[in-house]
Amino acid sequence: MIDIPLTADLFRGALELERTGRGLVPHRLPARARAQNSDPRLAMVEAQPAGVRLRFRTRARVVELDTLPTKVEYPGAPPRPDGVYDLLVDGKPAAQATAPAGVRFADLPGHDKDVEIWLPHNELTTLVALSTDAPVSPVPRADRVWLHHGSSISQGSNAASPATTWPALAATAAGVELVNLGFSGSALLDPFTARALRDTPAGLISVKLGINVVNADLMRLRAFGPAVHGFLDTIRDGHPDTPLVVVSPLYCPIHEQTPGPGDFDHEALARGEVRFRATGDPAERAAGKLTLEVIRDELARIVAQRQESDPHLTYLDGLSLYGPEDFAELPLPDDLHPSPAAHRRIGARFASLVLGA
């Protein structure tokens, strides 16, 4: 076996690589943004490498990756499953592994091939070493880069594996290179996230906004509109003409007409199930509390206003990706996040509606 240095040219989807005493940590926010963040949840999820993968060219038949996973468990909730590593060979799924079982892929085709290892989308991962039984070479970076920001649904909650989150599926279907800045519970219009989007090269940018602002009960309607404008203004400072798509929330019955904050359904937890609920009062909408219905109306209004001077800005109603009819067929298993089958549907629709163009 040959020890392969873990150099930046082998990585896709990470904004920064941090070398620590234990190994290499891929980050999805740069150090400047991390220094301005005070939320431990965002600090955790930005280091969960959703959309981050190793990509190289090789004739190797054996590929081994030594990693150090860090698992997070919540009191009262069932233990989370081990993070999955997806192997793609020439763009097609070839194998899966988990760190406790050993991230080792053997019996690969002996010809020269494109190898991708997608890292777990929901588990902190430190990379220790990469080894193969033949030399590797970097793959040239794609010209078409899709930069996406969103919530836990974009990060991949409830997806079966990292290469089957809806953004990963959409990117693969359209043949574009994904940079996924989906942060669980943390799509909150943070200025440092907007600056990260501003400073990242991309041919297309999408921002999926709303669900976290509602279930965090973070702001009222008066603050939401100006915050969205400021977020988009910052992105435009670095990408004045790049196609920019604002995506409103997917259908989620618990928050359609009921404000946050969101919470665990503690009765379900007592039964060993993870489910969520909305705890706000629908009557509080009159005082400016946000619901998904309010968010969709406001985002549509903001985009229509900005389009008068920004011809490269478009609005995508999240209900066109996953709406009431989809919920009836493919309900949300925990009342908040889509199932693996729904991730596939959302990814296919986004690829068709947005990336195909």
Kinemage of the C-alpha trace (Angstrom):
@kinemage 1
@onewidth
@group {chain A} dominant
@subgroup {mainchain}
@vectorlist {calphas} color= white
{ca met a 1} P 0.000 0.000 0.000
{ca ile a 2} L 1.113 3.565 -0.773
{ca asp a 3} L 0.577 6.418 1.694
{ca ile a 4} L -1.164 9.263 -0.170
{ca pro a 5} L -0.771 12.783 1.254
{ca leu a 6} L -4.131 14.384 2.043
{ca thr a 7} L -3.645 17.535 -0.020
{ca ala a 8} L -6.235 20.152 -0.940
{ca asp a 9} L -6.321 19.121 -4.604
{ca leu a 10} L -7.914 15.800 -3.618
{ca phe a 11} L -10.879 17.450 -1.861
{ca arg a 12} L -14.172 18.775 -3.162
{ca gly a 13} L -16.838 20.651 -1.204
{ca ala a 14} L -14.713 21.951 1.694
{ca leu a 15} L -13.987 25.656 2.100
{ca glu a 16} L -11.023 25.035 4.371
{ca leu a 17} L -8.895 22.160 5.681
{ca glu a 18} L -7.644 22.380 9.271
{ca arg a 19} L -4.602 20.310 10.228
{ca thr a 20} L -4.835 19.219 13.858
{ca gly a 21} L -2.794 16.952 16.088
{ca arg a 22} L -5.166 14.103 15.263
{ca gly a 23} L -5.522 14.640 11.535
{ca leu a 24} L -7.260 16.754 8.917
{ca val a 25} L -10.668 18.341 9.592
{ca pro a 26} L -12.653 19.560 6.554
{ca his a 27} L -14.604 22.746 7.306
{ca arg a 28} L -17.561 24.159 5.433
{ca leu a 29} L -17.055 27.640 6.864
{ca pro a 30} L -13.731 29.498 6.778
{ca ala a 31} L -11.812 30.399 9.934
{ca arg a 32} L -12.985 34.014 9.839
{ca ala a 33} L -16.630 32.904 9.950
{ca arg a 34} L -15.971 30.325 12.653
{ca ala a 35} L -14.315 32.993 14.792
{ca gln a 36} L -17.456 35.137 14.625
{ca asn a 37} L -19.816 32.295 15.502
{ca ser a 38} L -20.887 31.741 19.110
{ca asp a 39} L -23.397 28.933 18.499
{ca pro a 40} L -22.049 25.481 19.469
{ca arg a 41} L -24.562 23.793 17.172
{ca leu a 42} L -23.310 25.641 14.098
{ca ala a 43} L -19.721 24.948 15.194
{ca met a 44} L -20.584 21.252 15.209
{ca val a 45} L -22.535 21.009 11.953
{ca glu a 46} L -20.188 23.080 9.781
{ca ala a 47} L -17.484 20.514 10.615
{ca gln a 48} L -19.787 17.656 9.625
{ca pro a 49} L -18.604 17.205 6.042
{ca ala a 50} L -21.895 17.180 4.128
{ca gly a 51} L -21.055 17.223 0.438
{ca val a 52} L -17.314 16.909 1.100
{ca arg a 53} L -15.578 14.145 -0.817
{ca leu a 54} L -12.173 12.919 -1.832
{ca arg a 55} L -11.778 12.647 -5.605
{ca phe a 56} L -8.831 11.268 -7.540
{ca arg a 57} L -7.797 9.231 -10.556
{ca thr a 58} L -6.157 5.849 -10.000
{ca arg a 59} L -5.744 2.251 -11.153
{ca ala a 60} L -5.849 1.098 -7.524
{ca arg a 61} L -7.902 -1.951 -6.653
{ca val a 62} L -7.753 -1.225 -2.902
{ca val a 63} L -8.413 2.124 -1.187
{ca glu a 64} L -8.199 2.572 2.588
{ca leu a 65} L -9.148 5.661 4.589
{ca asp a 66} L -8.275 5.972 8.276
{ca thr a 67} L -10.664 8.322 10.075
{ca leu a 68} L -11.625 9.410 13.568
{ca pro a 69} L -15.413 9.890 13.860
{ca thr a 70} L -17.052 11.844 16.668
{ca lys a 71} L -20.626 10.848 17.422
{ca val a 72} L -23.252 13.102 18.979
{ca glu a 73} L -26.140 11.733 21.017
{ca tyr a 74} L -29.119 13.569 22.498
{ca pro a 75} L -30.530 12.754 25.952
{ca gly a 76} L -33.604 10.572 25.645
{ca ala a 77} L -33.172 10.033 21.903
{ca pro a 78} L -32.179 6.701 20.336
{ca pro a 79} L -28.463 6.373 19.426
{ca arg a 80} L -27.638 7.716 16.006
{ca pro a 81} L -26.438 5.247 13.354
{ca asp a 82} L -22.812 5.238 12.280
{ca gly a 83} L -21.912 7.676 9.531
{ca val a 84} L -21.739 6.194 6.037
{ca tyr a 85} L -18.942 6.604 3.484
{ca asp a 86} L -20.133 6.315 -0.132
{ca leu a 87} L -17.750 5.144 -2.833
{ca leu a 88} L -18.438 6.218 -6.409
{ca val a 89} L -16.431 4.827 -9.320
{ca asp a 90} L -16.685 6.800 -12.557
{ca gly a 91} L -19.700 8.593 -11.110
{ca lys a 92} L -21.651 5.450 -10.189
{ca pro a 93} L -22.305 4.042 -6.677
{ca ala a 94} L -19.895 1.164 -6.038
{ca ala a 95} L -19.730 0.464 -2.269
{ca gln a 96} L -20.380 1.771 1.232
{ca ala a 97} L -18.500 1.556 4.532
{ca thr a 98} L -18.577 2.873 8.097
{ca ala a 99} L -15.657 3.921 10.266
{ca pro a 100} L -16.161 1.277 13.014
{ca ala a 101} L -16.120 -1.455 10.360
{ca gly a 102} L -13.122 0.089 8.604
{ca val a 103} L -13.258 2.366 5.592
{ca arg a 104} L -11.714 -0.071 3.147
{ca phe a 105} L -12.794 -0.580 -0.446
{ca ala a 106} L -11.328 -3.590 -2.235
{ca asp a 107} L -11.770 -5.444 -5.538
{ca leu a 108} L -12.133 -2.213 -7.488
{ca pro a 109} L -11.746 -2.339 -11.285
{ca gly a 110} L -8.083 -2.344 -12.276
{ca his a 111} L -8.405 0.213 -15.075
{ca asp a 112} L -7.729 3.938 -14.757
{ca lys a 113} L -10.838 5.379 -13.096
{ca asp a 114} L -12.340 8.336 -11.272
{ca val a 115} L -12.798 7.527 -7.545
{ca glu a 116} L -14.899 9.575 -5.142
{ca ile a 117} L -15.335 8.955 -1.417
{ca trp a 118} L -18.208 10.971 0.037
{ca leu a 119} L -17.668 11.616 3.750
{ca pro a 120} L -20.522 11.247 6.282
{ca his a 121} L -22.933 14.174 6.059
{ca asn a 122} L -23.980 13.988 9.716
{ca glu a 123} L -20.886 12.928 11.664
{ca leu a 124} L -17.782 14.888 12.664
{ca thr a 125} L -14.921 13.329 10.738
{ca thr a 126} L -11.173 13.735 11.149
{ca leu a 127} L -9.135 12.226 8.316
{ca val a 128} L -5.970 10.493 9.494
{ca ala a 129} L -4.527 8.760 6.429
{ca leu a 130} L -5.283 7.646 2.884
{ca ser a 131} L -3.579 4.652 1.296
{ca thr a 132} L -3.974 2.815 -2.006
{ca asp a 133} L -2.224 -0.003 -3.842
{ca ala a 134} L -1.444 2.214 -6.862
{ca pro a 135} L -0.547 5.888 -7.367
{ca val a 136} L -3.268 8.532 -7.527
{ca ser a 137} L -3.523 11.845 -9.361
{ca pro a 138} L -5.882 14.809 -8.815
{ca val a 139} L -8.922 15.257 -11.065
{ca pro a 140} L -9.239 18.699 -12.712
{ca arg a 141} L -11.936 20.779 -11.066
{ca ala a 142} L -15.217 21.148 -12.930
{ca asp a 143} L -16.107 24.417 -14.608
{ca arg a 144} L -19.702 24.263 -13.380
{ca val a 145} L -19.862 24.754 -9.608
{ca trp a 146} L -23.162 24.900 -7.729
{ca leu a 147} L -22.936 26.620 -4.335
{ca his a 148} L -25.900 25.909 -2.073
{ca his a 149} L -26.928 27.097 1.399
{ca gly a 150} L -29.786 25.725 3.454
{ca ser a 151} L -30.895 23.967 6.627
{ca ser a 152} L -30.676 20.412 7.972
{ca ile a 153} L -32.708 19.196 4.993
{ca ser a 154} L -29.975 20.531 2.706
{ca gln a 155} L -27.292 19.049 4.956
{ca gly a 156} L -29.059 15.717 4.522
{ca ser a 157} L -31.126 14.881 7.611
{ca asn a 158} L -32.874 11.506 7.153
{ca ala a 159} L -31.039 10.800 3.889
{ca ala a 160} L -29.693 7.274 3.615
{ca ser a 161} L -26.083 8.295 2.917
{ca pro a 162} L -23.937 11.316 1.954
{ca ala a 163} L -24.204 10.761 -1.800
{ca thr a 164} L -28.001 10.451 -1.544
{ca thr a 165} L -28.838 13.754 0.148
{ca trp a 166} L -31.042 15.761 -2.183
{ca pro a 167} L -28.275 18.275 -3.116
{ca ala a 168} L -25.821 15.440 -3.855
{ca leu a 169} L -28.378 13.644 -6.012
{ca ala a 170} L -29.256 16.833 -7.891
{ca ala a 171} L -25.603 17.670 -8.527
{ca thr a 172} L -24.820 14.152 -9.749
{ca ala a 173} L -27.856 14.124 -12.049
{ca ala a 174} L -26.870 17.460 -13.594
{ca gly a 175} L -23.127 16.806 -13.752
{ca val a 176} L -22.187 19.835 -11.659
{ca glu a 177} L -19.743 20.165 -8.769
{ca leu a 178} L -21.486 20.719 -5.434
{ca val a 179} L -20.386 22.919 -2.549
{ca asn a 180} L -22.973 22.271 0.158
{ca leu a 181} L -23.284 24.895 2.883
{ca gly a 182} L -26.405 23.342 4.373
{ca phe a 183} L -26.187 23.703 8.156
{ca ser a 184} L -28.564 21.812 10.436
{ca gly a 185} L -30.625 24.263 12.487
{ca ser a 186} L -28.423 27.111 11.296
{ca ala a 187} L -29.770 28.638 8.069
{ca leu a 188} L -30.348 31.822 10.035
{ca leu a 189} L -29.214 34.625 7.706
{ca asp a 190} L -25.901 35.002 9.557
{ca pro a 191} L -23.747 37.715 7.940
{ca phe a 192} L -20.610 35.543 8.154
{ca thr a 193} L -22.381 32.828 6.159
{ca ala a 194} L -23.330 35.379 3.522
{ca arg a 195} L -19.676 36.450 3.311
{ca ala a 196} L -18.615 32.817 2.891
{ca leu a 197} L -21.038 32.538 -0.035
{ca arg a 198} L -19.758 35.838 -1.405
{ca asp a 199} L -16.140 34.672 -1.373
{ca thr a 200} L -16.652 31.166 -2.830
{ca pro a 201} L -16.325 30.796 -6.612
{ca ala a 202} L -19.509 29.453 -8.228
{ca gly a 203} L -21.425 29.398 -11.475
{ca leu a 204} L -24.789 29.069 -9.719
{ca ile a 205} L -25.845 29.926 -6.166
{ca ser a 206} L -28.995 28.848 -4.346
{ca val a 207} L -30.147 29.790 -0.860
{ca lys a 208} L -32.986 27.881 0.775
{ca leu a 209} L -34.349 30.034 3.580
{ca gly a 210} L -37.087 29.952 6.169
{ca ile a 211} L -37.556 26.769 8.180
{ca asn a 212} L -34.805 27.496 10.720
{ca val a 213} L -35.901 31.088 11.177
{ca val a 214} L -39.331 29.735 12.112
{ca asn a 215} L -38.397 26.787 14.301
{ca ala a 216} L -35.700 28.771 16.103
{ca asp a 217} L -38.243 31.581 16.638
{ca leu a 218} L -35.331 33.846 15.785
{ca met a 219} L -36.976 36.997 14.447
{ca arg a 220} L -40.230 38.672 13.548
{ca leu a 221} L -41.484 39.771 10.141
{ca arg a 222} L -40.117 43.299 10.638
{ca ala a 223} L -36.554 41.950 10.954
{ca phe a 224} L -36.840 39.106 8.452
{ca gly a 225} L -37.267 41.178 5.294
{ca pro a 226} L -34.277 43.491 5.852
{ca ala a 227} L -32.163 40.491 6.938
{ca val a 228} L -32.937 38.708 3.654
{ca his a 229} L -32.089 41.839 1.680
{ca gly a 230} L -28.788 42.195 3.543
{ca phe a 231} L -27.942 38.525 3.025
{ca leu a 232} L -28.547 38.789 -0.724
{ca asp a 233} L -26.715 42.131 -0.944
{ca thr a 234} L -23.607 40.544 0.571
{ca ile a 235} L -23.700 37.616 -1.872
{ca arg a 236} L -24.090 40.062 -4.751
{ca asp a 237} L -20.978 41.970 -3.604
{ca gly a 238} L -18.916 38.996 -4.778
{ca his a 239} L -21.247 37.565 -7.424
{ca pro a 240} L -22.937 40.506 -9.156
{ca asp a 241} L -24.089 38.542 -12.222
{ca thr a 242} L -24.075 34.912 -11.055
{ca pro a 243} L -27.469 33.196 -11.324
{ca leu a 244} L -28.908 33.277 -7.791
{ca val a 245} L -31.960 31.242 -6.784
{ca val a 246} L -33.927 31.958 -3.605
{ca val a 247} L -35.780 28.812 -2.510
{ca ser a 248} L -38.632 28.993 -0.026
{ca pro a 249} L -39.412 26.233 2.511
{ca leu a 250} L -40.625 22.769 1.637
{ca tyr a 251} L -44.016 21.713 2.937
{ca cys a 252} L -43.982 20.994 6.674
{ca pro a 253} L -47.434 20.815 8.307
{ca ile a 254} L -46.329 21.510 11.875
{ca his a 255} L -45.022 24.960 10.906
{ca glu a 256} L -47.242 25.941 7.953
{ca gln a 257} L -49.533 28.058 10.124
{ca thr a 258} L -47.982 27.596 13.568
{ca pro a 259} L -44.944 29.658 14.631
{ca gly a 260} L -41.969 28.335 16.521
{ca pro a 261} L -40.118 27.597 18.553
{ca gly a 262} L -39.886 23.991 17.496
{ca asp a 263} L -39.168 21.276 20.014
{ca phe a 264} L -38.868 17.530 20.331
{ca asp a 265} L -42.141 15.694 20.790
{ca his a 266} L -41.338 14.423 24.270
{ca glu a 267} L -44.188 11.900 24.299
{ca ala a 268} L -42.696 10.349 21.174
{ca leu a 269} L -39.234 10.363 22.766
{ca ala a 270} L -40.647 8.400 25.689
{ca arg a 271} L -41.675 5.775 23.140
{ca gly a 272} L -38.174 5.759 21.641
{ca glu a 273} L -39.180 7.808 18.572
{ca val a 274} L -37.678 11.094 17.365
{ca arg a 275} L -40.394 13.513 16.261
{ca phe a 276} L -40.766 17.284 16.329
{ca arg a 277} L -43.566 19.714 17.060
{ca ala a 278} L -44.317 23.429 16.887
{ca thr a 279} L -44.985 25.143 20.195
{ca gly a 280} L -46.064 28.625 19.087
{ca asp a 281} L -49.566 30.093 18.927
{ca pro a 282} L -51.020 30.711 15.428
{ca ala a 283} L -52.706 33.843 16.772
{ca glu a 284} L -49.256 35.385 17.249
{ca arg a 285} L -48.912 35.821 13.479
{ca ala a 286} L -50.768 39.107 13.936
{ca ala a 287} L -47.862 40.342 16.059
{ca gly a 288} L -45.304 39.436 13.388
{ca lys a 289} L -44.401 35.873 14.328
{ca leu a 290} L -43.253 33.856 11.357
{ca thr a 291} L -44.734 30.719 9.836
{ca leu a 292} L -43.789 28.928 6.621
{ca glu a 293} L -46.765 30.458 4.825
{ca val a 294} L -45.652 33.947 5.888
{ca ile a 295} L -42.050 33.201 4.868
{ca arg a 296} L -43.052 32.078 1.359
{ca asp a 297} L -45.110 35.216 0.767
{ca glu a 298} L -42.307 37.457 2.017
{ca leu a 299} L -39.559 35.758 -0.010
{ca ala a 300} L -41.674 35.936 -3.169
{ca arg a 301} L -42.262 39.644 -2.540
{ca ile a 302} L -38.585 40.381 -1.886
{ca val a 303} L -37.407 38.547 -4.988
{ca ala a 304} L -40.019 40.254 -7.187
{ca gln a 305} L -38.875 43.635 -5.872
{ca arg a 306} L -35.181 42.896 -6.419
{ca gln a 307} L -35.722 41.469 -9.904
{ca glu a 308} L -36.397 44.992 -11.162
{ca ser a 309} L -32.647 45.643 -10.906
{ca asp a 310} L -31.317 42.049 -10.759
{ca pro a 311} L -32.194 40.008 -13.868
{ca his a 312} L -30.119 37.042 -12.663
{ca leu a 313} L -32.209 36.517 -9.509
{ca thr a 314} L -35.049 33.964 -9.462
{ca tyr a 315} L -37.500 32.580 -6.927
{ca leu a 316} L -38.328 28.890 -6.520
{ca asp a 317} L -41.353 27.963 -4.440
{ca gly a 318} L -40.291 25.128 -2.157
{ca leu a 319} L -43.709 23.541 -2.613
{ca ser a 320} L -42.712 22.724 -6.189
{ca leu a 321} L -39.979 20.512 -4.736
{ca tyr a 322} L -42.051 18.962 -1.945
{ca gly a 323} L -45.668 19.991 -1.440
{ca pro a 324} L -48.869 18.710 0.200
{ca glu a 325} L -49.359 15.985 -2.427
{ca asp a 326} L -45.826 14.725 -1.821
{ca phe a 327} L -46.419 14.751 1.927
{ca ala a 328} L -49.503 12.578 1.448
{ca glu a 329} L -47.429 10.047 -0.489
{ca leu a 330} L -44.054 10.401 1.259
{ca pro a 331} L -44.722 11.822 4.753
{ca leu a 332} L -41.984 13.340 6.893
{ca pro a 333} L -40.871 10.496 9.221
{ca asp a 334} L -40.149 12.837 12.125
{ca asp a 335} L -42.618 15.591 11.075
{ca leu a 336} L -39.724 17.811 9.985
{ca his a 337} L -37.222 16.102 7.650
{ca pro a 338} L -37.868 14.190 4.396
{ca ser a 339} L -37.389 10.455 4.022
{ca pro a 340} L -34.699 8.940 1.763
{ca ala a 341} L -37.320 8.526 -0.972
{ca ala a 342} L -38.356 12.158 -0.609
{ca his a 343} L -34.701 13.254 -0.816
{ca arg a 344} L -34.555 11.476 -4.173
{ca arg a 345} L -37.689 13.215 -5.396
{ca ile a 346} L -36.516 16.649 -4.251
{ca gly a 347} L -33.093 16.142 -5.844
{ca ala a 348} L -34.596 15.057 -9.168
{ca arg a 349} L -36.959 18.015 -9.234
{ca phe a 350} L -34.259 20.539 -8.359
{ca ala a 351} L -32.006 19.119 -11.049
{ca ser a 352} L -34.809 19.473 -13.572
{ca leu a 353} L -36.144 22.880 -12.517
{ca val a 354} L -32.852 24.638 -11.770
{ca leu a 355} L -29.673 22.793 -12.699
{ca gly a 356} L -30.996 21.621 -16.047
{ca ala a 357} L -31.208 25.251 -17.125
